[in-house]
Amino acid sequence: MSTPSPPPRAVRVARGEPAPPVDMVSWRTERLREAGFGSGLAEAVAHQRIDLHALLQLVDRGCPPDLAARILSPDDTKAGPR
């Protein structure tokens, strides 16, 4: 009789929200690399809470991967007058 394996380890993101499980991050990283993202950018984006489908649609329409990631990345700066 085998014991159930523990759930995938979650990592924390900037706002303290749990990130997707590690196996989900691996899957997202691979999809992003297949879409033309460099390894480092794919890994960084895979850990963020970004709509992957919207991101890939931007790239499919000709948006460079780094710009698409910036467009859809959550803004960590505080909004306010400059």
Backbone atoms as SQL, in Angstrom:
CREATE TABLE atoms (id INTEGER PRIMARY KEY, chain TEXT, resi INTEGER, resn TEXT, atom TEXT, x REAL, y REAL, z REAL);
INSERT INTO atoms VALUES
  (1, 'A', 1, 'MET', 'N', 0.843, -1.174, 0.000),
  (2, 'A', 1, 'MET', 'CA', 0.000, 0.000, 0.000),
  (3, 'A', 1, 'MET', 'C', 0.889, 1.240, 0.000),
  (4, 'A', 2, 'SER', 'N', 0.652, 2.149, -0.904),
  (5, 'A', 2, 'SER', 'CA', 1.482, 3.343, -0.981),
  (6, 'A', 2, 'SER', 'C', 0.821, 4.500, -0.239),
  (7, 'A', 3, 'THR', 'N', 1.658, 5.378, 0.258),
  (8, 'A', 3, 'THR', 'CA', 1.134, 6.556, 0.945),
  (9, 'A', 3, 'THR', 'C', 0.959, 7.665, -0.065),
  (10, 'A', 4, 'PRO', 'N', -0.052, 8.506, 0.107),
  (11, 'A', 4, 'PRO', 'CA', -0.249, 9.604, -0.846),
  (12, 'A', 4, 'PRO', 'C', 0.907, 10.580, -0.781),
  (13, 'A', 5, 'SER', 'N', 1.266, 11.110, -1.930),
  (14, 'A', 5, 'SER', 'CA', 2.352, 12.082, -1.960),
  (15, 'A', 5, 'SER', 'C', 1.836, 13.423, -1.463),
  (16, 'A', 6, 'PRO', 'N', 2.719, 14.215, -0.867),
  (17, 'A', 6, 'PRO', 'CA', 2.292, 15.525, -0.369),
  (18, 'A', 6, 'PRO', 'C', 1.941, 16.434, -1.543),
  (19, 'A', 7, 'PRO', 'N', 1.085, 17.433, -1.289),
  (20, 'A', 7, 'PRO', 'CA', 0.745, 18.358, -2.368),
  (21, 'A', 7, 'PRO', 'C', 1.968, 19.135, -2.811),
  (22, 'A', 8, 'PRO', 'N', 1.972, 19.626, -4.059),
  (23, 'A', 8, 'PRO', 'CA', 3.120, 20.396, -4.536),
  (24, 'A', 8, 'PRO', 'C', 3.365, 21.600, -3.640),
  (25, 'A', 9, 'ARG', 'N', 4.631, 21.912, -3.471),
  (26, 'A', 9, 'ARG', 'CA', 5.031, 23.049, -2.645),
  (27, 'A', 9, 'ARG', 'C', 4.645, 24.347, -3.339),
  (28, 'A', 10, 'ALA', 'N', 4.074, 25.269, -2.590),
  (29, 'A', 10, 'ALA', 'CA', 3.727, 26.577, -3.136),
  (30, 'A', 10, 'ALA', 'C', 4.788, 27.582, -2.711),
  (31, 'A', 11, 'VAL', 'N', 5.054, 28.548, -3.554),
  (32, 'A', 11, 'VAL', 'CA', 5.980, 29.621, -3.220),
  (33, 'A', 11, 'VAL', 'C', 5.187, 30.905, -3.080),
  (34, 'A', 12, 'ARG', 'N', 5.752, 31.867, -2.433),
  (35, 'A', 12, 'ARG', 'CA', 5.065, 33.142, -2.234),
  (36, 'A', 12, 'ARG', 'C', 5.521, 34.144, -3.292),
  (37, 'A', 13, 'VAL', 'N', 4.591, 35.004, -3.717),
  (38, 'A', 13, 'VAL', 'CA', 4.913, 36.069, -4.656),
  (39, 'A', 13, 'VAL', 'C', 4.919, 37.388, -3.906),
  (40, 'A', 14, 'ALA', 'N', 5.213, 38.464, -4.592),
  (41, 'A', 14, 'ALA', 'CA', 5.438, 39.770, -3.985),
  (42, 'A', 14, 'ALA', 'C', 4.334, 40.213, -3.025),
  (43, 'A', 15, 'ARG', 'N', 3.109, 39.984, -3.336),
  (44, 'A', 15, 'ARG', 'CA', 2.012, 40.468, -2.501),
  (45, 'A', 15, 'ARG', 'C', 1.601, 39.471, -1.422),
  (46, 'A', 16, 'GLY', 'N', 2.368, 38.423, -1.225),
  (47, 'A', 16, 'GLY', 'CA', 2.052, 37.465, -0.195),
  (48, 'A', 16, 'GLY', 'C', 1.027, 36.424, -0.607),
  (49, 'A', 17, 'GLU', 'N', 0.585, 36.453, -1.863),
  (50, 'A', 17, 'GLU', 'CA', -0.359, 35.459, -2.351),
  (51, 'A', 17, 'GLU', 'C', 0.405, 34.197, -2.707),
  (52, 'A', 18, 'PRO', 'N', -0.188, 33.028, -2.473),
  (53, 'A', 18, 'PRO', 'CA', 0.517, 31.809, -2.870),
  (54, 'A', 18, 'PRO', 'C', 0.627, 31.723, -4.384),
  (55, 'A', 19, 'ALA', 'N', 1.754, 31.289, -4.849),
  (56, 'A', 19, 'ALA', 'CA', 1.973, 31.105, -6.288),
  (57, 'A', 19, 'ALA', 'C', 1.397, 29.756, -6.694),
  (58, 'A', 20, 'PRO', 'N', 1.271, 29.511, -7.984),
  (59, 'A', 20, 'PRO', 'CA', 0.812, 28.198, -8.429),
  (60, 'A', 20, 'PRO', 'C', 1.757, 27.098, -7.945),
  (61, 'A', 21, 'PRO', 'N', 1.262, 25.869, -7.804),
  (62, 'A', 21, 'PRO', 'CA', 2.149, 24.764, -7.405),
  (63, 'A', 21, 'PRO', 'C', 3.313, 24.621, -8.376),
  (64, 'A', 22, 'VAL', 'N', 4.404, 24.032, -7.891),
  (65, 'A', 22, 'VAL', 'CA', 5.633, 23.915, -8.666),
  (66, 'A', 22, 'VAL', 'C', 5.392, 23.230, -10.011),
  (67, 'A', 23, 'ASP', 'N', 4.569, 22.174, -10.045),
  (68, 'A', 23, 'ASP', 'CA', 4.350, 21.499, -11.322),
  (69, 'A', 23, 'ASP', 'C', 3.609, 22.403, -12.304),
  (70, 'A', 24, 'MET', 'N', 2.755, 23.290, -11.811),
  (71, 'A', 24, 'MET', 'CA', 2.070, 24.250, -12.671),
  (72, 'A', 24, 'MET', 'C', 3.067, 25.273, -13.211),
  (73, 'A', 25, 'VAL', 'N', 4.004, 25.679, -12.368),
  (74, 'A', 25, 'VAL', 'CA', 5.034, 26.625, -12.803),
  (75, 'A', 25, 'VAL', 'C', 5.864, 26.000, -13.923),
  (76, 'A', 26, 'SER', 'N', 6.195, 24.736, -13.780),
  (77, 'A', 26, 'SER', 'CA', 6.968, 24.048, -14.821),
  (78, 'A', 26, 'SER', 'C', 6.196, 24.003, -16.132),
  (79, 'A', 27, 'TRP', 'N', 4.913, 23.698, -16.035),
  (80, 'A', 27, 'TRP', 'CA', 4.076, 23.648, -17.233),
  (81, 'A', 27, 'TRP', 'C', 3.991, 25.022, -17.887),
  (82, 'A', 28, 'ARG', 'N', 3.760, 26.071, -17.079),
  (83, 'A', 28, 'ARG', 'CA', 3.672, 27.431, -17.617),
  (84, 'A', 28, 'ARG', 'C', 4.998, 27.855, -18.246),
  (85, 'A', 29, 'THR', 'N', 6.113, 27.523, -17.588),
  (86, 'A', 29, 'THR', 'CA', 7.433, 27.859, -18.125),
  (87, 'A', 29, 'THR', 'C', 7.631, 27.235, -19.501),
  (88, 'A', 30, 'GLU', 'N', 7.266, 25.980, -19.626),
  (89, 'A', 30, 'GLU', 'CA', 7.427, 25.291, -20.908),
  (90, 'A', 30, 'GLU', 'C', 6.552, 25.917, -21.984),
  (91, 'A', 31, 'ARG', 'N', 5.306, 26.254, -21.668),
  (92, 'A', 31, 'ARG', 'CA', 4.422, 26.903, -22.654),
  (93, 'A', 31, 'ARG', 'C', 5.009, 28.238, -23.108),
  (94, 'A', 32, 'LEU', 'N', 5.543, 29.005, -22.162),
  (95, 'A', 32, 'LEU', 'CA', 6.123, 30.305, -22.494),
  (96, 'A', 32, 'LEU', 'C', 7.372, 30.156, -23.352),
  (97, 'A', 33, 'ARG', 'N', 8.198, 29.188, -23.045),
  (98, 'A', 33, 'ARG', 'CA', 9.404, 28.948, -23.859),
  (99, 'A', 33, 'ARG', 'C', 9.010, 28.539, -25.274),
  (100, 'A', 34, 'GLU', 'N', 7.980, 27.715, -25.401),
  (101, 'A', 34, 'GLU', 'CA', 7.501, 27.318, -26.730),
  (102, 'A', 34, 'GLU', 'C', 6.981, 28.516, -27.522),
  (103, 'A', 35, 'ALA', 'N', 6.494, 29.541, -26.809),
  (104, 'A', 35, 'ALA', 'CA', 5.954, 30.736, -27.451),
  (105, 'A', 35, 'ALA', 'C', 7.035, 31.761, -27.781),
  (106, 'A', 36, 'GLY', 'N', 8.293, 31.465, -27.429),
  (107, 'A', 36, 'GLY', 'CA', 9.369, 32.366, -27.787),
  (108, 'A', 36, 'GLY', 'C', 9.956, 33.174, -26.644),
  (109, 'A', 37, 'PHE', 'N', 9.517, 32.929, -25.416),
  (110, 'A', 37, 'PHE', 'CA', 10.082, 33.623, -24.270),
  (111, 'A', 37, 'PHE', 'C', 11.446, 33.024, -23.950),
  (112, 'A', 38, 'GLY', 'N', 12.399, 33.863, -23.580),
  (113, 'A', 38, 'GLY', 'CA', 13.691, 33.374, -23.134),
  (114, 'A', 38, 'GLY', 'C', 13.531, 32.620, -21.816),
  (115, 'A', 39, 'SER', 'N', 14.490, 31.795, -21.486),
  (116, 'A', 39, 'SER', 'CA', 14.390, 30.957, -20.280),
  (117, 'A', 39, 'SER', 'C', 14.157, 31.765, -19.012),
  (118, 'A', 40, 'GLY', 'N', 14.926, 32.822, -18.813),
  (119, 'A', 40, 'GLY', 'CA', 14.800, 33.631, -17.598),
  (120, 'A', 40, 'GLY', 'C', 13.452, 34.319, -17.491),
  (121, 'A', 41, 'LEU', 'N', 13.011, 34.914, -18.599),
  (122, 'A', 41, 'LEU', 'CA', 11.722, 35.602, -18.603),
  (123, 'A', 41, 'LEU', 'C', 10.583, 34.600, -18.415),
  (124, 'A', 42, 'ALA', 'N', 10.672, 33.464, -19.080),
  (125, 'A', 42, 'ALA', 'CA', 9.632, 32.434, -18.948),
  (126, 'A', 42, 'ALA', 'C', 9.516, 31.979, -17.499),
  (127, 'A', 43, 'GLU', 'N', 10.644, 31.760, -16.846),
  (128, 'A', 43, 'GLU', 'CA', 10.633, 31.311, -15.452),
  (129, 'A', 43, 'GLU', 'C', 10.040, 32.385, -14.543),
  (130, 'A', 44, 'ALA', 'N', 10.427, 33.632, -14.747),
  (131, 'A', 44, 'ALA', 'CA', 9.914, 34.719, -13.912),
  (132, 'A', 44, 'ALA', 'C', 8.412, 34.900, -14.097),
  (133, 'A', 45, 'VAL', 'N', 7.962, 34.894, -15.330),
  (134, 'A', 45, 'VAL', 'CA', 6.541, 35.092, -15.619),
  (135, 'A', 45, 'VAL', 'C', 5.713, 33.907, -15.131),
  (136, 'A', 46, 'ALA', 'N', 6.257, 32.705, -15.219),
  (137, 'A', 46, 'ALA', 'CA', 5.525, 31.506, -14.800),
  (138, 'A', 46, 'ALA', 'C', 5.165, 31.550, -13.320),
  (139, 'A', 47, 'HIS', 'N', 5.944, 32.250, -12.508),
  (140, 'A', 47, 'HIS', 'CA', 5.668, 32.353, -11.072),
  (141, 'A', 47, 'HIS', 'C', 4.645, 33.434, -10.745),
  (142, 'A', 48, 'GLN', 'N', 4.344, 34.306, -11.695),
  (143, 'A', 48, 'GLN', 'CA', 3.420, 35.407, -11.431),
  (144, 'A', 48, 'GLN', 'C', 1.983, 34.995, -11.718),
  (145, 'A', 49, 'ARG', 'N', 1.063, 35.727, -11.113),
  (146, 'A', 49, 'ARG', 'CA', -0.361, 35.506, -11.383),
  (147, 'A', 49, 'ARG', 'C', -0.748, 36.354, -12.592),
  (148, 'A', 50, 'ILE', 'N', -0.418, 35.843, -13.761),
  (149, 'A', 50, 'ILE', 'CA', -0.716, 36.504, -15.031),
  (150, 'A', 50, 'ILE', 'C', -1.586, 35.569, -15.840),
  (151, 'A', 51, 'ASP', 'N', -2.559, 36.127, -16.543),
  (152, 'A', 51, 'ASP', 'CA', -3.414, 35.334, -17.429),
  (153, 'A', 51, 'ASP', 'C', -2.554, 34.843, -18.594),
  (154, 'A', 52, 'LEU', 'N', -2.201, 33.581, -18.553),
  (155, 'A', 52, 'LEU', 'CA', -1.304, 33.013, -19.564),
  (156, 'A', 52, 'LEU', 'C', -1.911, 33.085, -20.963),
  (157, 'A', 53, 'HIS', 'N', -3.218, 32.854, -21.061),
  (158, 'A', 53, 'HIS', 'CA', -3.869, 32.899, -22.377),
  (159, 'A', 53, 'HIS', 'C', -3.810, 34.302, -22.974),
  (160, 'A', 54, 'ALA', 'N', -4.072, 35.311, -22.157),
  (161, 'A', 54, 'ALA', 'CA', -3.999, 36.692, -22.643),
  (162, 'A', 54, 'ALA', 'C', -2.566, 37.037, -23.048),
  (163, 'A', 55, 'LEU', 'N', -1.612, 36.573, -22.272),
  (164, 'A', 55, 'LEU', 'CA', -0.202, 36.819, -22.573),
  (165, 'A', 55, 'LEU', 'C', 0.183, 36.204, -23.918),
  (166, 'A', 56, 'LEU', 'N', -0.203, 34.956, -24.120),
  (167, 'A', 56, 'LEU', 'CA', 0.127, 34.277, -25.374),
  (168, 'A', 56, 'LEU', 'C', -0.620, 34.884, -26.559),
  (169, 'A', 57, 'GLN', 'N', -1.816, 35.409, -26.336),
  (170, 'A', 57, 'GLN', 'CA', -2.539, 36.083, -27.415),
  (171, 'A', 57, 'GLN', 'C', -1.800, 37.339, -27.856),
  (172, 'A', 58, 'LEU', 'N', -1.281, 38.103, -26.900),
  (173, 'A', 58, 'LEU', 'CA', -0.499, 39.288, -27.259),
  (174, 'A', 58, 'LEU', 'C', 0.701, 38.910, -28.114),
  (175, 'A', 59, 'VAL', 'N', 1.403, 37.859, -27.710),
  (176, 'A', 59, 'VAL', 'CA', 2.583, 37.412, -28.460),
  (177, 'A', 59, 'VAL', 'C', 2.174, 36.911, -29.843),
  (178, 'A', 60, 'ASP', 'N', 1.069, 36.176, -29.917),
  (179, 'A', 60, 'ASP', 'CA', 0.580, 35.691, -31.214),
  (180, 'A', 60, 'ASP', 'C', 0.237, 36.834, -32.163),
  (181, 'A', 61, 'ARG', 'N', -0.147, 37.977, -31.607),
  (182, 'A', 61, 'ARG', 'CA', -0.504, 39.145, -32.424),
  (183, 'A', 61, 'ARG', 'C', 0.699, 40.021, -32.750),
  (184, 'A', 62, 'GLY', 'N', 1.903, 39.558, -32.338),
  (185, 'A', 62, 'GLY', 'CA', 3.110, 40.277, -32.719),
  (186, 'A', 62, 'GLY', 'C', 3.776, 41.077, -31.628),
  (187, 'A', 63, 'CYS', 'N', 3.220, 41.059, -30.430),
  (188, 'A', 63, 'CYS', 'CA', 3.832, 41.796, -29.323),
  (189, 'A', 63, 'CYS', 'C', 5.073, 41.038, -28.862),
  (190, 'A', 64, 'PRO', 'N', 6.210, 41.714, -28.694),
  (191, 'A', 64, 'PRO', 'CA', 7.398, 41.026, -28.184),
  (192, 'A', 64, 'PRO', 'C', 7.123, 40.459, -26.784),
  (193, 'A', 65, 'PRO', 'N', 7.661, 39.281, -26.484),
  (194, 'A', 65, 'PRO', 'CA', 7.391, 38.650, -25.191),
  (195, 'A', 65, 'PRO', 'C', 7.676, 39.536, -23.977),
  (196, 'A', 66, 'ASP', 'N', 8.792, 40.263, -23.983),
  (197, 'A', 66, 'ASP', 'CA', 9.102, 41.094, -22.817),
  (198, 'A', 66, 'ASP', 'C', 8.091, 42.218, -22.630),
  (199, 'A', 67, 'LEU', 'N', 7.607, 42.803, -23.717),
  (200, 'A', 67, 'LEU', 'CA', 6.600, 43.848, -23.622),
  (201, 'A', 67, 'LEU', 'C', 5.260, 43.265, -23.184),
  (202, 'A', 68, 'ALA', 'N', 4.886, 42.119, -23.716),
  (203, 'A', 68, 'ALA', 'CA', 3.633, 41.470, -23.317),
  (204, 'A', 68, 'ALA', 'C', 3.641, 41.180, -21.821),
  (205, 'A', 69, 'ALA', 'N', 4.772, 40.715, -21.313),
  (206, 'A', 69, 'ALA', 'CA', 4.890, 40.428, -19.878),
  (207, 'A', 69, 'ALA', 'C', 4.755, 41.700, -19.057),
  (208, 'A', 70, 'ARG', 'N', 5.361, 42.785, -19.519),
  (209, 'A', 70, 'ARG', 'CA', 5.251, 44.061, -18.799),
  (210, 'A', 70, 'ARG', 'C', 3.831, 44.578, -18.810),
  (211, 'A', 71, 'ILE', 'N', 3.131, 44.426, -19.925),
  (212, 'A', 71, 'ILE', 'CA', 1.754, 44.902, -20.034),
  (213, 'A', 71, 'ILE', 'C', 0.855, 44.188, -19.024),
  (214, 'A', 72, 'LEU', 'N', 1.022, 42.890, -18.891),
  (215, 'A', 72, 'LEU', 'CA', 0.120, 42.114, -18.043),
  (216, 'A', 72, 'LEU', 'C', 0.617, 41.882, -16.630),
  (217, 'A', 73, 'SER', 'N', 1.848, 42.299, -16.313),
  (218, 'A', 73, 'SER', 'CA', 2.369, 42.102, -14.955),
  (219, 'A', 73, 'SER', 'C', 1.654, 43.036, -13.987),
  (220, 'A', 74, 'PRO', 'N', 1.395, 42.526, -12.785),
  (221, 'A', 74, 'PRO', 'CA', 0.781, 43.404, -11.767),
  (222, 'A', 74, 'PRO', 'C', 1.741, 44.522, -11.422),
  (223, 'A', 75, 'ASP', 'N', 1.218, 45.705, -11.211),
  (224, 'A', 75, 'ASP', 'CA', 2.036, 46.856, -10.864),
  (225, 'A', 75, 'ASP', 'C', 2.290, 46.848, -9.362),
  (226, 'A', 76, 'ASP', 'N', 3.539, 46.684, -8.975),
  (227, 'A', 76, 'ASP', 'CA', 3.889, 46.621, -7.566),
  (228, 'A', 76, 'ASP', 'C', 4.133, 48.002, -6.955),
  (229, 'A', 77, 'THR', 'N', 4.079, 49.056, -7.768),
  (230, 'A', 77, 'THR', 'CA', 4.300, 50.390, -7.215),
  (231, 'A', 77, 'THR', 'C', 2.991, 50.926, -6.673),
  (232, 'A', 78, 'LYS', 'N', 3.095, 51.806, -5.708),
  (233, 'A', 78, 'LYS', 'CA', 1.886, 52.418, -5.133),
  (234, 'A', 78, 'LYS', 'C', 1.387, 53.499, -6.085),
  (235, 'A', 79, 'ALA', 'N', 0.112, 53.483, -6.354),
  (236, 'A', 79, 'ALA', 'CA', -0.488, 54.500, -7.205),
  (237, 'A', 79, 'ALA', 'C', -0.610, 55.792, -6.401),
  (238, 'A', 80, 'GLY', 'N', -0.371, 56.879, -7.044),
  (239, 'A', 80, 'GLY', 'CA', -0.488, 58.163, -6.364),
  (240, 'A', 80, 'GLY', 'C', 0.060, 59.259, -7.252),
  (241, 'A', 81, 'PRO', 'N', -0.100, 60.498, -6.821),
  (242, 'A', 81, 'PRO', 'CA', 0.412, 61.616, -7.635),
  (243, 'A', 81, 'PRO', 'C', 1.921, 61.572, -7.724),
  (244, 'A', 82, 'ARG', 'N', 2.421, 62.047, -8.834),
  (245, 'A', 82, 'ARG', 'CA', 3.877, 62.090, -9.052),
  (246, 'A', 82, 'ARG', 'C', 4.369, 63.485, -8.956);
